[in-house]
Amino acid sequence: MATPILADSVRLADDGVHILDRRVFPARQEWVRCATVEDVARAIEAMVTQSSGPYFAALWAMVLAAREAVDRPDPLAHLRWAGERIIATRPTNNHQREAVRSVLAGADGTDLVGSVLAAARAGDRRYRARSRELGEHTAKLLPDAAAVLTHCWADLYLVGLVTAAQEMGKTLTFHCTETRPYQQGARLTAHTLAEMGVETTVITDNMGAAVLASGRIDALVTAADRVTMDGHVVNKVGTLGLAIAAHAHRVPYLAMVHAPDPLAPTAADVPIEYRAGTEVLSAVGVVDPRIRGHYPAFDVTPPRYVTTVVTDRGPFDPAALAAYHEEGP
């Protein structure tokens, strides 16, 4: 089976970082070239790449930073500045922080570019391996012919899940919410599932509860941008409503994440990103200046609505996430 296009959508090259523009994919395959760290930061902020895309963009941005730092009086200071700039781009998801931290830990001033490149490549391999493990653990929890409802774009988590299910001989079908205003579900999730040969149905965001009530869904499965140590799931806005509806109709909700965040003991420790309300209005063609838009990019699902948090180390009850980190780093 060919690798889905979005599984390799951020690439390092001699002339910069090339990022597949997810805002227009799959209608068009356009790549945005980022020649500097600042270019990468602005691309992340502008939603050129989303979900795990910023993780890989952060890795390769640090390589650009190392290249930029070679002739500076304090190369490591420039590298740290670059890391801070990239981390600040989207505060709710901690992917960028993880990427930057892993690169800085491997940086060696005697061979800055070489050591940073090696650390970034190691971070790339580690993320992909953990996503495969996460997918395998999730696939084991689903029935052989499970009908899955998902929301937004789960990226390599989704690829890992589908790949593992297929290797286990399980035939999954998916219902994808369109995920307004960027339509990640209708464009990114549905397209990738179709690439992987999975039967896929797109529904509008306001159909989720009705589909769950119909009895045709075996599990609600989403990624999580962050999971707190007390079991709150932070994900694309709209997840909370689906989780409540799933709970009401006794449909299990599986939240996929590499690991709960030890730096976020509670939901109060996770900053929720608000994007410009004009993004909601422009998505439906509204230009009347008298009308306001409201756009929290994420919402928080309390643990009582979460059946299982699935990690790269296996499934955990939302109330028992401390056990993940007791197993070691």
C-alpha distance (Angstrom), angle and dihedral (degrees) to the residues before:
residue distance angle dihedral
M1 . . .
A2 3.77 . .
T3 3.80 118.9 .
P4 3.83 110.6 -102.3
I5 3.78 113.1 -108.2
L6 3.80 93.9 -118.8
A7 3.80 92.1 55.3
D8 3.81 88.3 74.2
S9 3.78 103.7 32.7
V10 3.82 102.5 129.2
R11 3.80 116.6 59.5
L12 3.78 136.1 177.9
A13 3.80 117.7 -136.2
D14 3.78 137.5 167.4
D15 3.80 90.9 -97.5
G16 3.81 97.0 47.4
V17 3.79 141.6 -76.7
H18 3.80 117.1 -36.3
I19 3.81 115.7 -152.3
L20 3.79 125.0 -170.4
D21 3.81 106.7 -126.8
R22 3.80 104.0 -120.1
R23 3.79 91.2 -175.1
V24 3.80 90.5 75.9
F25 3.82 101.4 25.2
P26 3.05 130.4 145.4
A27 3.81 94.1 17.7
R28 3.80 87.3 59.3
Q29 3.79 133.7 10.9
E30 3.79 103.5 -140.4
W31 3.79 124.9 162.5
V32 3.80 122.9 -150.4
R33 3.80 113.6 -148.1
C34 3.78 114.7 -144.5
A35 3.80 111.9 -164.7
T36 3.82 96.7 179.5
V37 3.79 141.0 32.3
E38 3.79 89.2 -105.7
D39 3.82 90.1 54.1
V40 3.81 89.9 54.5
A41 3.80 92.0 47.5
R42 3.78 92.0 51.8
A43 3.80 91.5 47.3
I44 3.80 90.4 54.6
E45 3.80 91.7 47.3
A46 3.80 91.1 48.7
M47 3.83 91.5 53.5
V48 3.80 94.1 -115.3
T49 3.79 83.8 140.4
Q50 3.81 128.8 20.8
S51 3.81 143.4 177.5
S52 3.82 107.6 18.5
G53 3.80 91.1 -7.4
P54 3.82 92.2 89.6
Y55 3.82 89.5 53.8
F56 3.79 91.7 60.4
A57 3.79 91.4 38.7
A58 3.81 88.1 54.7
L59 3.79 92.3 51.2
W60 3.78 93.7 51.9
A61 3.81 93.0 39.5
M62 3.79 87.2 61.1
V63 3.80 88.8 55.2
L64 3.80 88.5 53.0
A65 3.79 88.0 49.7
A66 3.79 91.1 53.0
R67 3.80 90.0 50.7
E68 3.81 89.9 49.1
A69 3.81 91.9 47.7
V70 3.78 98.8 55.2
D71 3.80 95.3 92.4
R72 3.81 96.8 35.2
P73 3.81 123.1 106.4
D74 3.84 92.0 -122.0
P75 3.83 108.5 27.6
L76 3.80 95.1 175.2
A77 3.80 91.2 53.0
H78 3.80 89.6 55.3
L79 3.80 89.8 49.1
R80 3.81 91.0 52.5
W81 3.81 90.7 47.8
A82 3.80 90.2 52.1
G83 3.78 90.5 51.0
E84 3.80 91.9 51.8
R85 3.81 91.4 49.0
I86 3.79 92.8 51.2
I87 3.82 94.7 44.8
A88 3.81 90.3 53.4
T89 3.81 94.1 56.2
R90 3.82 96.8 85.6
P91 3.80 114.1 6.3
T92 3.81 103.7 -170.5
N93 3.79 99.1 63.1
N94 3.80 113.4 60.6
H95 3.81 95.9 -156.0
Q96 3.78 92.8 105.2
R97 3.78 92.0 50.4
E98 3.79 91.2 52.1
A99 3.79 92.2 48.5
V100 3.79 94.2 48.2
R101 3.79 93.5 45.2
S102 3.80 92.7 51.8
V103 3.81 92.6 49.2
L104 3.80 94.5 46.8
A105 3.80 89.7 50.2
G106 3.81 89.8 57.5
A107 3.81 98.0 41.9
D108 3.79 115.0 119.0
G109 3.80 118.8 -169.3
T110 3.81 92.6 -148.4
D111 3.82 90.9 63.6
L112 3.76 104.8 12.3
V113 3.80 99.9 167.7
G114 3.78 94.7 42.8
S115 3.80 95.1 46.2
V116 3.81 93.7 45.3
L117 3.80 91.4 48.2
A118 3.80 90.7 50.6
A119 3.81 91.5 48.2
A120 3.81 91.8 48.5
R121 3.79 92.0 50.0
A122 3.80 89.9 49.2
G123 3.81 89.1 50.8
D124 3.80 90.1 51.6
R125 3.81 92.2 51.7
R126 3.80 92.7 44.8
Y127 3.81 93.9 51.6
R128 3.79 92.6 49.6
A129 3.81 92.5 47.3
R130 3.79 92.7 49.4
S131 3.81 90.6 48.5
R132 3.80 90.3 53.3
E133 3.81 90.7 50.1
L134 3.80 90.7 47.3
G135 3.79 90.4 50.4
E136 3.80 92.2 50.9
H137 3.80 93.2 51.2
T138 3.80 91.1 48.8
A139 3.80 94.3 47.0
K140 3.80 90.3 54.4
L141 3.80 89.7 59.9
L142 3.80 94.7 55.1
P143 3.82 126.6 83.9
D144 3.80 118.3 -108.7
A145 3.80 93.9 -100.0
A146 3.80 99.7 26.3
A147 3.77 122.4 172.2
V148 3.79 106.5 -145.2
L149 3.78 130.3 -162.1
T150 3.80 113.9 -155.9
H151 3.78 136.6 177.4
C152 3.79 130.2 -145.7
W153 3.80 121.7 -19.1
A154 3.82 118.8 -42.5
D155 3.81 93.4 -174.2
L156 3.81 116.1 -168.6
Y157 3.79 89.7 0.1
L158 3.81 87.9 64.1
V159 3.81 93.0 44.1
G160 3.80 89.9 50.4
L161 3.80 92.1 48.6
V162 3.80 95.2 49.5
T163 3.80 93.6 43.2
A164 3.81 91.6 50.5
A165 3.80 92.9 46.4
Q166 3.79 91.5 50.9
E167 3.79 91.1 49.2
M168 3.81 88.5 51.7
G169 3.79 90.6 52.3
K170 3.79 93.2 -111.2
T171 3.79 119.5 143.2
L172 3.78 109.8 -148.1
T173 3.79 126.6 -171.7
F174 3.79 123.5 -162.3
H175 3.76 139.7 -150.0
C176 3.82 109.7 -160.9
T177 3.76 123.9 -162.3
E178 3.78 110.4 -135.4
T179 3.85 89.5 -125.1
R180 3.78 107.9 -144.5
P181 2.96 142.2 -109.9
Y182 3.81 96.4 19.5
Q183 3.82 95.4 29.5
Q184 3.81 93.1 -137.1
G185 3.78 92.0 156.9
A186 3.78 95.6 48.9
R187 3.79 93.6 43.9
L188 3.80 111.0 25.4
T189 3.81 104.7 26.1
A190 3.79 97.2 38.6
H191 3.80 93.3 45.0
T192 3.81 93.3 49.5
L193 3.79 92.7 47.0
A194 3.79 89.8 50.6
E195 3.81 89.5 49.9
M196 3.80 87.9 54.5
G197 3.80 93.1 50.3
V198 3.80 96.4 -108.5
E199 3.81 122.2 147.4
T200 3.80 104.2 -115.1
T201 3.81 135.9 -174.8
V202 3.81 123.8 -171.0
I203 3.81 118.5 -146.4
T204 3.79 130.2 -177.7
D205 3.79 117.1 -103.9
N206 3.81 93.1 -107.1
M207 3.83 92.8 56.9
G208 3.81 96.3 66.9
A209 3.79 98.6 94.8
A210 3.80 92.3 45.2
V211 3.79 92.1 51.2
L212 3.80 90.8 48.9
A213 3.83 89.9 48.9
S214 3.81 91.0 51.9
G215 3.79 92.8 72.4
R216 3.79 93.4 -127.0
I217 3.83 95.7 109.4
D218 3.82 121.7 83.4
A219 3.81 98.1 -175.5
L220 3.77 142.9 3.0
V221 3.81 106.5 -135.2
T222 3.79 124.5 -178.9
A223 3.75 138.6 156.6
A224 3.79 118.8 -113.6
D225 3.78 124.5 -134.8
R226 3.79 87.8 -156.2
V227 3.82 136.7 -5.6
T228 3.79 117.6 -159.2
M229 3.77 123.4 -139.2
D230 3.80 90.5 -108.6
G231 3.80 91.7 56.0
H232 3.79 105.6 -98.5
V233 3.81 113.4 146.3
V234 3.80 117.1 -143.3
N235 3.78 112.6 -163.5
K236 3.79 143.9 137.4
V237 3.79 111.4 -39.7
G238 3.79 109.0 -90.9
T239 3.79 94.8 46.5
L240 3.81 92.0 98.5
G241 3.80 93.4 57.5
L242 3.78 92.1 48.7
A243 3.81 91.8 47.9
I244 3.80 91.7 51.8
A245 3.80 91.2 48.5
A246 3.79 91.5 47.3
H247 3.80 90.2 50.8
A248 3.81 91.0 49.9
H249 3.80 91.6 52.2
R250 3.83 95.6 41.3
V251 3.79 94.5 -113.3
P252 3.82 112.1 145.8
Y253 3.79 117.7 -117.9
L254 3.81 115.9 -146.3
A255 3.81 115.9 -168.3
M256 3.80 114.8 -161.0
V257 3.80 121.7 -149.5
H258 3.79 134.2 144.5
A259 3.80 91.1 -124.3
P260 3.80 141.4 -22.4
D261 3.79 110.9 -97.3
P262 3.83 112.8 -106.8
L263 3.80 89.1 -162.6
A264 3.81 90.9 60.4
P265 3.82 108.4 62.2
T266 3.82 91.4 167.6
A267 3.78 140.2 9.8
A268 3.80 88.9 -97.7
D269 3.80 87.6 68.4
V270 3.83 93.4 62.2
P271 3.82 117.6 81.7
I272 3.79 110.8 -138.6
E273 3.77 113.6 -139.6
Y274 3.79 118.1 -132.3
R275 3.76 116.9 -161.8
A276 3.79 126.5 -159.1
G277 3.78 113.4 -70.6
T278 3.78 88.2 -135.3
E279 3.81 87.8 72.8
V280 3.80 89.2 65.9
L281 3.78 92.5 46.1
S282 3.79 96.2 44.7
A283 3.80 90.5 51.2
V284 3.80 89.6 65.9
G285 3.79 96.8 34.6
V286 3.81 97.0 -106.6
V287 3.80 112.3 151.9
D288 3.82 101.2 159.3
P289 3.85 104.6 129.9
R290 3.82 90.6 -148.6
I291 3.82 91.0 67.9
R292 3.77 123.7 80.1
G293 3.79 128.6 -153.0
H294 3.80 126.8 -145.7
Y295 3.80 119.8 -156.9
P296 3.80 123.5 172.5
A297 3.80 100.9 174.7
F298 3.82 93.8 -151.3
D299 3.78 140.9 27.8
V300 3.79 133.5 -158.9
T301 3.80 123.0 -120.5
P302 3.83 114.3 -157.7
P303 3.82 116.4 -129.6
R304 3.81 93.1 -111.3
Y305 3.81 87.9 73.1
V306 3.82 95.0 45.9
T307 3.79 117.1 86.6
T308 3.80 98.2 -172.7
V309 3.78 138.3 -1.7
V310 3.80 106.1 -146.2
T311 3.81 116.2 -155.8
D312 3.77 136.9 174.9
R313 3.82 86.1 -92.6
G314 3.79 94.3 51.8
P315 3.80 138.5 -90.5
F316 3.81 123.6 -30.4
D317 3.75 134.4 -173.4
P318 3.84 107.2 -115.4
A319 3.80 88.7 -119.2
A320 3.81 93.5 54.7
L321 3.79 103.6 51.5
A322 3.80 93.8 121.6
A323 3.80 86.5 75.7
Y324 3.81 89.7 68.6
H325 3.79 93.4 67.3
E326 3.80 93.4 39.3
E327 3.79 85.7 71.2
G328 3.82 90.2 66.4
P329 3.84 136.0 -99.2
